[in-house]
Amino acid sequence: MLPHYSLFNQNLSEHDFLLLNNVYQKEVRQLFPIPATVEFWTENVLPAHQQQSGFSDSLCLEICSKGQPRLIQGGLVIPLSTEQGGLSAALIWDTDPALLEKMDPDWLITLQESIIATLRFIRKVYVDPVTGLYNKRCLFNRLNQISQTDNDTVLLILNLRYRSHGAFAGIRRSMQISGFLKAITLGSVFYLGNNVYALLKPKRTSIQTFHYAQRLIKRLRREGMTKVHIGAVPVPEGDQGDNPKTILDVGWKTLAEAERRGPYSFSYHKTAEEKQKEPFAQIASFLAKKLNRHWRAQKRFGLILLHVDKQKRDPVDIEKQLKPLLDEHLVYVGSDEKLSVLFLPEAGVQKTKSLAKKIHAVLNSAKGNTPVSLGCSCWPYLSYRKSVTIGNCQKALKHGTFFGDGSNVYFDHVSLNISGDYYFDQGDYRQAVKEYQIGLQLNPDDKNLINSLGVALSEMNRHRQAVLCFTEVLKRQADNSMALINLGFAKRMLGDDQMALNCFEKVYLGKQKKEFFGAADLYLQLGTLYCQFSRHDEALVLLKELEKQGTGVQEYYLYRLLGEAYLETGEQIEAIKSLQRALQLYPSDAKSLSMLGLLYFEEGQGEDIGL
């Protein structure tokens, strides 16, 4: 049976006083008979503003633990009951002390009851009745609060899809996922409808946000999500102003970009200025227009892209330095102070490389010179259009960053491996697959490219093709640990658990065991398979090793598996402890609740609780 609306949201939450601080303050001021300043104190969640009342945490804790309103010098503390026994209070001060002293204790209790009842009623306006999560109205209110502070934040919008049969199953599954998100994100989760959620996290760089999103996607996939898309937007965004609607509109567009990238994808919104700083910024169209008339009639040509790595006070005049090397047929085009390109008509690979070597020597030989890197490529090349040659030179420049300043690199399969990794790290798996596939056209035997292609295909749910990639790597190197691990994950997604077990076990028991150390997800995958195949003794050894490492101690799944392994090996007391720990991390985990209920029956610790 689905819980009725009245079962939700009866108690205040500590997070309310962060997200609805301004709304609650207004209500308490209206209930209080005289003008006063109102703030809220909570035991575990920091308030929206610095505490200005001067009331110490220890004093608030003492008063709230007793539960009775109390007049103190200069103010009033009114305890407020919150869910799961958390301690919170309304702090009232900056008012007439004489009037405070005249307030009757019984009236203060009545005031306390009125405040709690009013705040509970107001809370229902900001909470979704089915999932019990904060709604879009609450998100708008919080974004408004953030816009008035220096609290830089990232908004993440999640679109989740899963298989369900029937309306009842769909609603129940939505409630389960809502509880799961609330447990693993350790913060406030907003439900925007149609299985779309929002999170607010402290501001990170795009790479840090990507790694957080990647971990989140991995855990949601494990929970059976068929699609997970995440769009991230920094808040407040300088060029977007402080309008929450505008910020949310940008979030929807960023989410739409993530949806175009694959079934499990991420996208991070960047300003136009930030996009220009990216390694593959779109200078191609700008330079193509300038070079179009030069290469229009050419059957072949070479391009050398020059980048000033460390700009000094005075701009580097590259054209002047190169003048002795250039003849009348070569065309020099400047893009800005750092970037320029040299067009070589009728030049093939050897001529382009030879001239690039001479240019590199001239620009980087003199002591004290500003280092200049070169990225080179030619056309025709595979099936590329002429204009794409500039982008290939950019990829060669990115390749050159691995060799330091003042590098000289000709575009090749390694350049495509690096550009593919860049797109992969940005969450753009479709483009990553294209880069790896083209790289393999240039060098079909490159194990790194084959393995990387397999991983990117797995992220797009193309597991059968991914298996072919990992199998190809293992033909060349039978003990390649990354290929074995990746093959194990792909086989699990295809339902071949025995083969997945063989792959993970070969790494765990072999000389490559170091690949497992610190990788909680690998331990959990192998632990799950050991339990599935009733090898609970081996599962227990593995999972206790992970717990000892400390890398998975915040993972409810570890303690659920430990509970199952202890249960099946006859260690009921340890099983109860592990399952209780799992439920502390994820209170609505159905499997942990079921096993714990069974153990309560068997151990005689309360049939009612077990039921």
N, C-alpha and C positions, 0 to 999 in steps of 0.2 A: 504493500500500500504506500502511496506517495504521501509524505508529510503535508498536512494542511498549512495554509498560510500562517495561522495563529501559532504554529509551533516554531516559526522562525522569528528572530529579531526581537524577542521579548526582553532581553537584557542588553544594556549598553555594552559596547566594545571599547577597549582601550584605544583602538585606532580611530574611533569616532572623534576623540578629542584632538586628534591631529588633522583629520580630514574635514571635520565639521566644526572646527574651533570657532569660527566667526558666527556661524548659525546658532550654536549653543550659547555663546556669550550673549547674543541679543535676547534669546529667550529667558535666560536667567536674570538679566537686567530688568526685563519687563515684569518678572515675578517678584523681584525684590522691591519692597515698598519705597525705598529712598534711593537717590542716585548713588552709584558705586562703580568701582572698577571690578571686572570679573575675569578670572583666568582659571585654567584647569591644571590640575596636577595628576600625573599617573605614575604608577610604580615602574612600569616597563617600557612605555612608549614616550619618547620626548614630545613635549607640546609644540605647537606650531611656532610659538614665540618664546624668547628667553623669559624665564620666570622673573617677574619684576616685583612680586609682592613682598619678597624678603622672607617668606616662610621657608624654613629648612625642610629638606627631605625627611629627616628623622622625625620632625614634629608632625608632618603630614602623615607619615607612616604610622606613628603612634595613634593619632586621632582616628584614621581610617580603620585600623585594626579593631577598634572598639565600636565603630559604626555609628556613633552619636555626633550630631553637630556640636561644635564647641567654639565659644567666643575666646579669642586670645587678644593680646595687646595689639591694637591697631587693625583687627580684622576678624573674619569668620571663616571657619573651615567646615564645609558640608560634605561628608562622605557620600559617594555615589556607588551603588552596587553595579558590578560589571560581570560579564560572562566569564566562566571558568575561574571564579574567585579572585580576579584581579582587583587591585585597590586603586581607586581614583577619587578625586574630590573637586568640588567647586571652591575656589578661593575668592573671597569677597573682601575688599579693603578700599582705602581711599574714600572713606565716608565718615559721617559724624560719629565719633566714639561714644558720645553720651546716648545717642539713639540706639546704638548697638547694645549697650549695657541694659537698656530697658526691655529688650526682647525676651519674652518668656520662653523657657526651655521646651514646653509643649508646643508652642507656636513654631519654634525652630524645627521640631520634628515634622509638623504638618507642612512647613515650607520644604523640607527635605523630600517628603513624599510627593509634593506637587512638582518639584523640579525633576525628580526621577520619572514620574508619569509623563510629564510634558516632553522631556527629551526622548523617552521611548517612543512616544507618538510621532514626534518630528522625525525620528530615525527611519520610520517606515517609508517616508517619502523618498529617502535616499538609498533604499535597499531593494534589490530585486526579490520578489516574493517566492520565486521558485528555487533559485540557487542560493539565496541568502547572502549574496555578494553585493557590494556597493554598485550602484547603477550609473548611468551616463550623467544624470543630474549631479551626483556626488563628484564625479570626475571633473565636470565643469567648475564646480565650486573649488575643488583643490587646485586646479590650474589657475584660477583667479587668485588664490592665496599665494601660489608660487610666484606669479607675475609681480607681486608687490614686495618680494624679498629678493635676496641674492642667492637663493637656494637653487643652484643649477641642477637640473633633473633631466632624465631621458624618459620619454614616453614610449612604451612598447605596446603595439597592438597585435594581438594574436588571433589568427583565424584557424580554428581547429575543426577537423572533419573525422568522423568515425562511422563505422557500420552499426546500424541499429534496425531492429525489426518492430515496427509499430510505434504509435505515439507514446504509449506507456514506457516502453523500453528506451525510447529516445530521451524522454524527460528524466528518467532515472539515471541514464548514462550522463546526461548533462550535469546533474547534481553531483555525481561521483567525480567527474572531471573538475568541477568547481572546487570541491573539497580537496582534491589532489593539488591543484594549483595553489590554493591557499596555504597548504602545508609545505610545499617545496620552495615557494618563493619567499617565505618568511616576511611577508609584508601585506600591503593592501592590494586586493585584486578587484577589478571593476568588470561587471558584465554588461556588454553593450547590445546583447541580443543576437540571436541566430548563431550561437556558438562562437561569438567574437568577444574577446576579453582584452583588458588593458592593464598594464602595470606601470608604476612610476618608480624609477630607480635612480640613485645618485648618479650624477653625470660621469660618464666614462668616455675614453676615446672610442673611435669607431671599431678599432681592433678589439679592445676590451669588451665592448658591447657585443661584438660578433661572437667572441668566445663564450660569453654568458648565454647568448641566444642559442649557440650550438649545443651547449650542455642541456639547455631547456628542451630543445627539439629532440635530443637523444632520449631524454627521460619520457617525453610525451609519446615518442614512437614505441617505447617499451610498454606503455600503457595501452597500445593498440590504436593510436591515431593513424588514419590512412593518409592524412595531409596535415601539415603544420606550416603555416606561413607567419612570419614575424616582420613587421615594419617598425623601425625605430626613428624617433624624431627628438633632437635636443630641445629642451624647454627651459627658459624662454628662448626662442630663436630670434636673433637680432633683427633679421630682415623681415620677420613675420609680425613683429609687434607683440602686444601682450594679449591679443584676443584669443581665448581658448578655442573658439569655433575655427579660427584660421589655423591654429596649431593642429587641431584634430583633422581638418581638411587635408593638411599636408601629410598627416599620419595615414589617412586612407589612400592617398596617392602612393606613398611609400610602400604600404601593404600590397597595393595592386602590382607594383614593380616586383615585390617578392613572389607574388603568385605567378608571374610570367617566367620566373627562373627555375621552377621545378616544384615537385610535391612537398619537399621539406627544405624551404628556402628562407633567406633573410635578406633584408635590404635596409640600409642606413641612409637617411636623408642628409644630403650635403648641400651647402650653399654654392652659388656659382663660383665664388672665390675659392672655396675648398676644392671644387671639381677641377679648377685650373691647375691646382698643385698636384693632382694625381699623376702617377707615372705615365698613364696612357691618355692624358687629356687630349681633347679633340683639336689638335693643331693641324691635323691632316687636311681638313677642308680649306683652312686659311692658306696653307702652303700650296695645296693642289691648284687653287685658282691662279696663283702666281706662276706655277710651273706648267700649267696646262698647255699653253701655247708652245712651250719648248719641247715637251714630250709627245705632242699630238701626232707628229709624223714619224716618230722614232720606232724602229723595230725592236730596239733594246736600249737600255740605259742603266746607269748606276746612280745611287744616291748616298751621300755621306752626311749624316746629321751630326752637328757639332754642338756640344753642351758645355758651357762654362761652369765648372763644378763649384768653385768658391769665388764669388764675385767680390772684387776688391773695391776700394773707394772710387777709382777711375775705371770706367768701362773698358773691357778688352776689345781692341780693334782687330778682330780675327781676319777680316778681309785684307787689311793692310799687311798683316804678318804673312798671309798666304800668297800675296801678289807675285812673288818670284816664282812660285810653283804653278800658277794658273796660266793657261793659254786662252786665246780668244774664244775657243769653243766651250769652255767650262762656264757655268752660270752659278753665281753666288747669290743667295736670297737670305736676307736677315728676317727673323720673326720678332725677336726682342733682344735685349742686352745679353741674354743667356743662351738663346737658341738660334741657330742658323742652319742652312742646308746648302750643299754643293751638288749641282746637277752635272752628271757626266754623260753626254750624248754618245750613243753607240758603244758604251763600255760594258764589258762582260765582268764576270766574277774576278778573274785574275787582275785585270786593269784596275778595277775598283779597289781591291785589296792592296795592290801595289801603291796606288796613289794615297790611300788612307794611311799606309805605313809611313810614307814620307811626310804627310801632313802631321801625323801624330808626333813624329820626331821633332819637327820644327816647333810645334806649339808647346811641347812638354820638355824640351831639352835644356833650355837655359835655366840656370839656377834662379829661384825666386819668381819664375813665371807662374801665372795662374793656371792650375791644371784644367785641361780641356779634354772631355771624353768624346769618342767617336762611335757612332752606331751606323753600320753600313748594310745595304741590301741592293739587289738588282731586280730588274724586270726584263723579260718574263720570268716568273717563278711560280711553279705549280699552276693553279688556276686563278691566281690573284689578279684583281684589277690593278691598273697603273697607280691609282690614288692610294691603294692599300700599302704600297711600297714604303710610304712615309711612316705608316703605323708600324711596319716591320722594323724600320730603323729605330723607332722608339723602343720596341721590345729588345732590340740589340743593346740600346743604351741601358735599359733596366738590367739586362744580363750583365753588363759591364760593371754595375755597382758592386757585384760580388768580388771584383778584383781591386776595388778602391778607386780613388780619384785618378783622372787621366788615363782611363782605359781605352782600348780599341778593340771592338768586337764586331764580327760579321754575323748577321742573322742566320740562325740554324735551329736544329731540333731542341737544343738546350734552351735557347731563347723562348721557344714555345712552351717548354716545360715550366719555365719560370713565370711566363705570363699566365699560363693555365693555373698555376698555384696562386697567383695574385687574384684571379677571378674567383677561384675556389674560396679563398680567405674572405672575399667580399660577399660570399653567399650566392654568387652567380654561377650555378652549376652547369647550366646550358652552355654558356660561353666557355667555361673551363673544359667541357667535353670537346668542343670544337677545336680548342687550342691543342689538347692532347692528341686528338685524332690527326690533325695536320702534322704535328710533330712526328707521329709514327709513320706518316707517309715519307718523311725524310730519313728516319732511322727506325725501321720496324723491329729491331732487336733491343731497343733501349728498355731495360727492365723498369727503371723509374717511371718512364712514360706509360708503360703498360699497366703498372700497379696504380698510378695516379688516375688513369682513365677508368679503371675498375672501381676505385673509390667514388669518383664523381658519378659514375653510372648508378652505383648503389644509392647515392643520395637522391637520385631521380627515380628510384623504384625499378630500375632496369636490371634486376638482380641476375637474370639468366646471362645477359651479356657481360655483367661484371664477373660472374663465375668463370667465363671463358678467358677473361683477362688474367685473373689470379692463377688459373690453371696453367696458362701460358708461361707465367713467371716461374712457377714451380717446376715446369719442364726444364727450364734453364738452370734453376737453383732450388733443389728439393727442400732445403732447410731455410728458405727465406721466411723469416718470422713474420714480417708485415703481410706478405702474401697469404701465409697460413691463417693469420688472425682475420684478415679481411675476407678470406674465403669462408671462414667459420661464420662470420656475421651474415654473409650473403646466403649461405646454406640454411641458417636459422630462419631468415626471412622467407625462404622457399619451402620451409617445413621439413627439411632433411636434417633433423636434430642429431642423428647418429653420426653423420659426416661432420657436422659442426663440432660435436664432442671430440671426434678424432683430431680435428685441426687444432682446437684449443689445447687439448691434452698433449699433443706433440710439442707445442711450444712450452707449456708449463712444466712438462717432465724432461724436456730436452735441454741442450746446452744454451738455448735462447731464453731460459727462464727469466733473465733480467728484464725482458720485455714486459713481463707481468707485474714486476715490482712497481708499486705506486699507481697502477692503472686499475682503479676500483671496478670499472665496468667489465674488464676482462675476468676478474675474479667472480663477479656476480653472474656473468654469463655461464662460466664453467660450473659455478656452484649450483645454478638453476638446473643445468643439464645433469649434474650428478644426482640431484634430488629427483629429477624426472625419471631417471633410470634406476632409482632405488639404491644408489650408491651413497647412502647417507653418512657413513663413516668417513669416506673421502671428502664429502662436502663439508663436514664439520672441521676437518683439519684445514682445508682451504679457507673457509670463512673465518675461522679463528685467527688465521695468519693475517687476513685482511683487516680484521678488527684490531689486531696488535699493531699493524702499520699506522693506523689512525686515519688513513685516506678515505675510508668509507663510513666513519662513525656518524655522519649526519645523513646517512642514506637509510631510510626506513626499510628498503628492500633487503639490505644486509641482515637486519634483525628479524625480518619475516622469514628469510631463508634459514637463519640460525635457529629460530623457533621450530621450524619444520624439521631440521636435522636433529636437534635435541629431542624432539617429540618421537621421531622414528627410531632413535637409538636408546630410548627409555629414560632419558634424563628430563623428567617432567618439570622439575623445579626450575632448572635452567631454561627450559622452553618457555615457561611462564614469564620469567624475567625478560627474555629476549623479545617476546611478543608484546609485553607491556612497553618496552622501549620503542618498538616499531610503532605502536599506537600513540606514543607521546609525539613522535615525529609526523605521523599521518593518522589522525584520530578516526577517520572514516574508512580505513582500509578493510574491505569486507573479508578478505582471506585471513588476515591476522585476527580479526574479531571472531571469525568462525573457529579457528584453531584454539584461541584462548578460551572461548566458551566451552569447547569440548574438554579442555584441560581442567577448567573449574569443576565440571561435572565429575571427571575421573578422580580429581584430588580432593573432592568433598569440600571445596572452598565456596560453596553457595550455588545451589541449583538455580535460584532466581536470577543471580548475576550471570550465570552461564547461559541461561535461556535468553 
